[in-house]
Amino acid sequence: MKIKLILIGKTSFNFVEDGIGMYKERLKRFIDFEHIVIPDLKNTKKMLPGQIKVKEGALIMKAISAHDFVTLLDEKGKNLNSLKFANFIENKLSTGVRQLVFVVGGAYGFSNEIYERGNFMLSLSAMTFSHQIIRLFFMEQIYRAFTIVKAKIKGFYNCCFFARFLKVLDR
């Protein structure tokens, strides 16, 4: 399986880019991972938010294929703790999903076309975060999910300490 993370626009925070780079390196041990940044639209000052979402949506659609399992990071999505997110990833690995795509939208969210194309919506928190900062938080959660899955595969899941750790995460 391959994981693809699609983002709208570059981040203006160097620490976010540094953190993403660190987690990309760490993820190489577990999975084929691709990070795609769709450039910010130009000349948007005279555009309405809905027009921006439609144009960004068209660019997102070009970056995904028909067989991809597309997960939208959206405030209206389902909240999963770290263990349940690891189970979500493990399920996609075991059911033959070739490419798992996560999409972080722009400042105005997603177009209707993207909502219709999405297979699942995921919310990282009830709190509101900028679409810039969420990139780093989400990269860490992808990495954490793979460390949990790896521990389960190696049998650490049944180890007393790890079992207690997972119970804390599962609350």
N, C-alpha and C positions, 0 to 999 in steps of 0.2 A: 504494500500500500504506500501511497505517497500522500503527504499532507501539503496543502498549498494554503498560504495565508495571503489574502488580497486586501490591500489597504488603499485608501484614497488619500493622495497627497503626501508629500514629505513631511517629516517631523521637524520642528524648529529647535528641538531639544537634543543636544549632543549625547546626554546621558541615556536618553531613550534609544538612540541608535547604537550606542556602545552596549547597552543591555541586550538589545535584540541580537546583536552580533555574537555576544557571549552564549546566549541560549541557542542560536543557530548552530554554533560549534558543538555544544553539548548534545543537541538533538541528532547530530550525524551518527552517533553511536547506536541510535534506536531506529531511525526512519529516514526515508528520503524526504527532504523538506525543501520547499520553495517559498520564497518571500517575494511577492510582487507588489510594487508601489505604482499605482496608477497616478500619473501626474495631475496636479490640481488643474481645474479648468481655468482658462484665461478669459478675461473680459466678463466677469460675472456680476459686476456692480449693478448693471441694468437688468439682470435676470431675477426672476422670482424664485423662491426656494424650490417650488415644484419643478420649474424648468431645469434647475441645477440637478435635482435628483434624477430627472429623466436622462439628462446627458451623462451623468456619472453612471447610471444604471446601464446605459448602452455600452460604456467602456467595461464595466464589470462583466456583462454578458459575453463580451469578446474574450475574456480571460478564463471562462469556464466552458466545459464541454457538456454534452447531453448526458453522459454516463456518470458525471461527478455527483457526489453526495454533498450538497451545499448547506452549510450551517451559517446563519446570519447572527452576528452578535448584535443584539437589539434589546433595548430596555423592556420590551414586552415579551421577551423570550422566557424560557424555563430556567429557573435557578437550579444549578447542580452544585453540590459541594465537591471537593476535590476527589473523593473516592467515587462518587457517582459519575463524575466527568471521566475518570480513569476507566470505569466500567463502560461508558459510552464509547471511548476510544477502542477499548478491547473488543467490544461488540462489532465495531466497524472492521477491525482487523480480522476477526473470525468469520464474518459473513461475506467476505470477498469483495468489499468495497475497494475499487482500484485507486480512487483518488478522493480524499476527504478535503473539502475546501471550506475554509473559514473566511468570512468577509466582514471587515470592519468598514462601515460606511463613512461618508463624509459628515460634515457638521449638521446637515439637515436630515440625515437618515437615508432610507432606501426608497427607490421608486416602487410603484405597484408591480412593475414587471419583475423586479428582483424579489419582492415578497412572494409573488406567485411561483417563481423558480426555486426558491429556498425549500429545502426538505425539512429543516429544523431551525428553530430560533432559540438562541441561548442568551441568557442574561448573566453577566458576571456579578452583579450586585444590584441591590435596590437603590444604592447611591448613584449619583450621576458623576461620571468621569469624562474628561475630554477624550475625543477620538484619538488624540495623540498619546496620552498616558496609557490608555487601555491596551495599546499595542504591547507594551512591556509587561503589564500585568498578565495578559493573555499568553504571551510567550512562556512566562514562568509556569503558568498552569498547564500548558502542553507538556513542558519538560517534567513537571511534577507527575502528571498522569502517566507518562512512560516509566518513571521510576517506580511508581506504585504497581503498574502492570508487570514490570520486570521482577519486582520483589515477589509478586504472587506466583509468577512462573517458576522462580527459583525455590519456592517453598517457604520463603520467609513469612508468607501470609499466615501460616499456622504457628509461627514463633510467638511466644507470649508477649514480648515487647511490641513487636510489629502489629499483632492483633489488637492490642490496647491502643496503639497509635491510630490504626484505621478506625476503631470505634469512636475515637475523639473526632476524627475527620468526618465521620458519617453522621454526626449530630446536626 
